[in-house]
Amino acid sequence: SGDESSSASVRFLPRGFTMKISGGTIIPLGNFEDLAGRGYGTSLNLAKQHIFIDKIEAGFTVGFYYLAGEEDSHSEIQKTDYALFIPLMLDASYRFNFTENLFTSPYLSVGAAYLDIPYTEQDSNTLENSEKHLMEFGPAAGAGISAGYSFDESLDIGFLFGYGLLLNKEIFDYPFLQLELFAGVHF
């Protein structure tokens, strides 16, 4: 015997982890709306389930979003070509199960984000335009809620709605809405 084969499963992650991928839109608000239009992108989340008490998850999310440029002749910034937004966030959520399959999870996020915006600025004295480039990395925070459907306790699909804020000396208080669809796998 010695040649007997056994079916061994290989795990991508140890038990008790969730990996989610999401895709959707970012909608700038307030001052952020003057610099960038609606954007689209994706994020990847890895979280540990049942931290401290049952139904609490904690982990991190990394994302990449491309936002359209804006033209605004009412300020020194005449136009932006585009914006790249790359958040790196620590997340915590609590999962409420309405039924065996339906759930919702409010969440909080803190971390940092990289923002890259090439723009054209007009000098208020000479009225001459000059090309500039804002590249900032700074603190960010957010909160939101997700809701979804769970298949066999191993696969989730759903949507999330969030509100985020970039907190930086150069770009202070730049809020945005986040609307995304997600799929997640429990290990």
N, C-alpha and C positions, 0 to 999 in steps of 0.2 A: 503495500500500500504505500506510502510515502509520496505517490503521485496523485493523491486525491486533491482535487481543487476545492477551495472554499471561497465563498463569495464574501469578500471583505469590502466594506464601503470606505471610501476615502472622504474625509470631511474637509471642506474648504475653511471652515471656522469651527472652533469648539462649541459644544452645546451652550445654549443660553444667550446667543447673540442673534441680532437681527441686522440684515443688510437690505437697504432700500435704495432704489434708483427712482428719481422723479424728473419730470420735465414740465415746463410751463412758461409762464410769463411773469415779468417784473414790471410794475407800473409805477414810475416815479411820481412823487407828490411834492407840493410846495416848491422850494427853491431848486430841488433836484429835477423837477419837471422842466425848469428853464434850461437845463443843461443836456437832458437826455429824454428821448421818447421811450415808448414801450419797448421792452426787450424780451428776448427769449433765451432759454438755456436749460441746463440740467444740473442736478446735484446727486451726490452719493452720500448716504448716511450709513454709519456703522454704530450700533448701540448694544450695550449689555443689558439684558432683561433682568428684572427682579432685583434691582439695586436697593439694598436696605430693607424694603418691604415689597410684597407682591405687587405687580402691575406698574412699577416705576422703571423706566428705561433711561439710561444716560449714555451719551456717546458723542460723536463728532460728525459734522457735515462739511463737505467741501463742494463748491459749485462753480460753474462758469456761465456767465450771461453776457450776451451781446445786446446792447441797447442802441436804438437809432439815434442819430444826431438831431439837433434842433437849430433853428434860426431864430434869433431874438435881437431885433434892431433897437430895442428899448434899453439896452444896457451896454456896458463896455465889451462884453462878450458878444460878438456879432453872430457867431455860429459855432456849433460843435460838429465834428465829422461823425463821431460814434462814441460809445462808451463801453469799456470792458469792465465787468464787475465780477470779482472773484472772492466770495466769502469763505472763511474758515471759522466754523462755529462749534462751540460746545453746547450740547442740547440736553434737556431733561424733559421728560413727559410722563403723564399718568394715563393709563389705558382704562377706559370705562367700557365694559361689555354690556350692550343692551340686550342682546340675545347671544346664542352660541356663536353666531357668525357676524353680527353687526357691532361695530365699536366706534368710539371717538376718543381722541387723545389731545388734550390741551398741552402745549409745550412752551418752554422758554429757551432762548438762545442768547449766548454771549460769546464774543470772540473778536475777530478782526476781519477786515475786508481790504482788498486791493482795488483801486479805482484808477482807470487809465482813460483820459479824455483829451484828444487833440482838439484845439479850438483856435478860433481867430478872434483877436482882441483889438478893439479900436481905441487909440489914445485919445482921451477927452480933450486934450489941448491941440494936438496937430491933426486929429481926425484920420491919422494913418493907421492902417491895419497891420498887425504882426501875427505871425503864426506862433502859437505856444503849445505846451503839452503839460497837462496836469497828470502826475503819477503819484498817487498817495496810498499809503498803507496805514490804516488806523482802526480804532475800536468800532465795533458794531454790536447791536443788540436787536432782539426781536421776540415776538410772541405770536402765537396763533393756535389753530385747531385743525386737526385732521379727522377724517371720518372714512370708514371703509368697510369692506367685506372680507372675512377671513375664510379661507378654504382649508379644511383639515388641519388647522392650527399650524400650518407650515407656510402658507402663501397668503399674503394680504394684497388687496388692490384698493385704491381709494383716491381721495383728493385732499389737498390742504389749502388753507387760507391763512396767510400770515401778514403781519405788519412789522416792518423792519426800520431801522434807523442807523444811519452812518454818523458817527460821533468823532469829529476831527476838527482841529483848529482851522484848517483851510476850508473844510466842507462840514460845518457844524449843523446838526439837526436837519439832515436830508432824509426825509422819510420815503418809504415805498411800500406798495402792496405786492404780495406774492401769491399767485394762483397756480397750483400744479397738480398733476396726476402722478400717482406713484404705484410701484409694485415692490413688495418686500418679501423676503424669505427669512423664515425663522430656522435657526440651526439648533 
